[in-house]
């Protein structure tokens, strides 16, 4: 085998990629095809489902019926991504350039929530944000907040939960990009009479774009499909498309509608990623990663 690869070195990259490609085909491509097929079914779980291309009307019907949940998911995911970026960039910058011997500890604190179940973290925030919890309870008791004030079961609670749970996914890629920046570039900019703000705008921020890009995707994509935060921290008025898909699949057994919504969600995310990449500029990103 080694002798064969020496004669054909071009096959080595394909051989190394083969396990990953097989994994993607088995657990992504094939399920996506199955989901597309299910979205074109008609019938019920009791009578059985029948595939027909004529059932493509399920897509516009599902989109029209659940357009509010789609719009709400996009809005909440976008706001959560912006919140994570606004909080993560200063933290990642501090860890990369100012933390010193505290760097390892701060990085551990960032990833520490991952040692706890996702569900337990959401339930913990449900307790913290409760109407009589230790956060709002004391403020209400001393009259700072009115008795009817609440955070739980509001859009703020859902966005807060999403931002908290996916925050490390924004911090770590930005930190890696900042850590890779050659400090001599910033020093050269200062030698050329660029102030700290100017050096940050022209050197640090452009070179950190790969981390911003990766972090935004890692937050936005799972936030679009999230349903746990909306289910536990929100209300009927804050239901997201993930809640609808979960309900259609597991409660109502409406597989065609659930599959159609899932497929549209996937297509929408891919379109958003493509547009985002075009806006940022893939050439710049690739050069920054390299």
N, C-alpha and C positions, 0 to 999 in steps of 0.2 A: 504493500500500500504506500509506504514511504517513497519507494523508488518510483511508483506511478505518479505520485504528486510532484516529485522532482522533475519528471519529464513534462508534466502539465501543471505548472504553478498557478495558472489562472483558475484552476478548479478549487484551490484551497479556500478562497473567500466564500464560494458557494457551499462548500462542505461545512464551513463554520456557521453559515447562515441557515443551513437546512433545519436544525432543531427549532429555531425561532420561527421560521416560515411554517413548519408543520404545526407548531403550537397555534399560530395565528389562524391558519386555515381551519384547524379543528375546533378552536374555541372562539373564533370571531367571524370568519367568512361563512362557515357552514351555518352557525346559528343565525347570522344575518339573513342568509337565504331562506332558512326555515321561518324566520319572522316575516319576511316578505310574502312567503307562501301563505302563512297564517292570516295575514292581513287581507287576503283575497278569498278567504273562506266565507261561506254562508251557512246558516243553520244554528243549532244549539248543542250543548254538551249531551243532552238526552237523545236527540235525534241524529246526532252526528254532523260533521262539517263536510262541505263540498267545495272544492276549489273551482273558481271560475274567474277569468279576467274581467268579466262583466261586473264583478264586485268591487271594481276600483272606485266606485262611488263612495265607498267607506271612508276614503281619505278626505274629500271635501266635507262630508257630513261630520266626521270626527273633528276636523279643524274648526268648522263653524260652531259646533256644539261646545268645544272646550277652548275657544280662542282666548277667553279671559285667563284661564290657567296657564296657557302658553305665554301670554304677555306678562303675566305676573312672574313666571319662572325666569324669563329673560331679564326683567327688571330687578328682581331680587338677586339673581346671580351676578348681574353687572354691578349693582351697588355693593354687594359683598366683595367682589373682586377689587373695586376701587378702595373700599375700606381696608382690605388686607394690604393692598399696595401702599396706601398712605401710612399705615402703621409698620409694615415690614421693612420698607426701604431704610428709614432711619435706624431701626434696630439692626438690620444686617450691616449697615454702614458702621455703626458703633462697634459691633462684634468684629468686623474685619479690620478696622483701623484704630480703634480706641480701647478695645477690651484688654489687651495685653495678656496677662496670666489668667484673667477671668474668662478668656474666650471659650475654653472647653466647658466651663460651668454654664455659661450662658447658652451655648449650643445644646447642652443637655436639658436645660430648662425649656428650650423651644420644643424639643422632641419628646419631653417627658409625658405629655398627654397621650401619646401613642401607646404608652404602657397600660392604658386603661381602655376598656371597651368603649366604642363609639356611642353605644346606646346608654351606657352609664354616664358618660360625660353630658349627654343631652338631658338625661333625667336629673343630673346634679344641677344644671342651670335652670331646670324647671323649678327646683326647690329654691334656688337663690333668687330667681325673679318672681317668685310667688307673691301674691298680694299681701300676705302677712309674713313673708320671709324675713331673714335677718338683714336684707338690703333695704326693702321698702317699709317693713314693719316699724323700726325705730323712727324713721322719718315721718311716718304717719302719726305715731304716738305723740311726737312733740309738735305736731301741727305744721311741719314744713311742707308736707304733701297732703292733699285732701284724701278722704277715705275712699272715694271712688276712683282715684288714680291707679292705673295698672299698666304694667309692661307686658305681662304674660298674655297670650292670645291676641297679640298685635303684630303688625308687620315688623316693627322694631325688634321684637323678640326673635322672630324667625331669621331676620337678617343678622342679628347678633349671634345666634346659634351657628348659622352657616359660616360666618366670618371667623368665629372662634375655632370651630372644628377643622377648617381648612387653612388656617393661618400659617402653620408650619410649612405647608406646600408653597407658600409665597416667600417665606423667609429664606429657606435653604437654597433655592436656585439663585436668588439675588446675592446671597452671601458668597456662593461659589464664584459667580461672575466678578464680584468685587475683589475677592481674594486673588483672582488670576491677573488683575491689573498690575502692570509694572509701575511701581511707585515712582520710578525715575521719570515717567511721562508727566506726572503731576508736578514733580520738582522742576522739570524743564519748562513747563507752562508758567510756573511762578518766576523762574529766572527770566522769562520773556515778559515780565511785568503783568501777568494775569493774576487778578485777585482770586481769593478762595472760591467765590461764586462763579466767576468766569471759568476757572479751571475745572470746577465741577460740571458746568454746562458743556464745555468743549471736550473734556477728557473722560471724567468718571462716568457721567450719565450715558454717553453713547456706548462706551465699552461694557456697561452694565445691562444694556438692552437685551442680550440673550437671556439673562436671568429674569428680567421683567417679563419677557415673552413667555418663557417656560413657566414661571410662577403664575402668570395670569391664566394660562391654559389649565394648569393643574388645579386652580381654584374654580374657574368658570365652568369647566366641563362637569365635574362632579356636582357642583352647586345646581346646575340646570336639571339634573336628574334626582336631586335629593328629595326625599319625602319624610325622613325621620324627624328633622327639625320642624317642618311645617306641621306634622302630625302631633308632636308632643309640646311644642312651644307656641303653636298658632291656633287658629280656629277655622271654621268653615269658610270664612271670608279670606283666609290666607292660604287656602289649599293650592298646591303647585301641580304641575303636570305629572310629576312623579307620583303624587298621591292618587291622581286619577288612574294612571296606568296600573298602580298596585291594586287599586280597588276593582278595576275592570278585569284584571287577571285572576285575582285570588278570591274576590268576594262575589262578583257578578258572573264570573266565567264567560265574559264577553271577549273571547280571544281575538276575533277579527279587529274590533275597535282598539283593544289594547296594543295589538301588534302594529296597527296603522299609526297610532300615536307614538309608539316607540321608534318606528322607522322614520317618521317625520322629525322626531326629536334628534335622532342620530344625524339625519341629513342637515338639519338646521345647525347643529353644532359644527359639522364639517365645513359648512358654508361660512360660518362665523370665524372659524380658525383660518380658512383660506383668506378671507378679507383682512383679518388682523395681520396675517403674515405679509400680505401685499402692502398694507399701510405702513408697517414698520420697516419693510424692506428685507427680503430674505438674504440678499447678498451681504448686507451689513451684519445680519445675525450670524450667518455662517462664518464670516471672517472673525467675528467676536468670539464664537465658540472655538474656532480653530486657534 
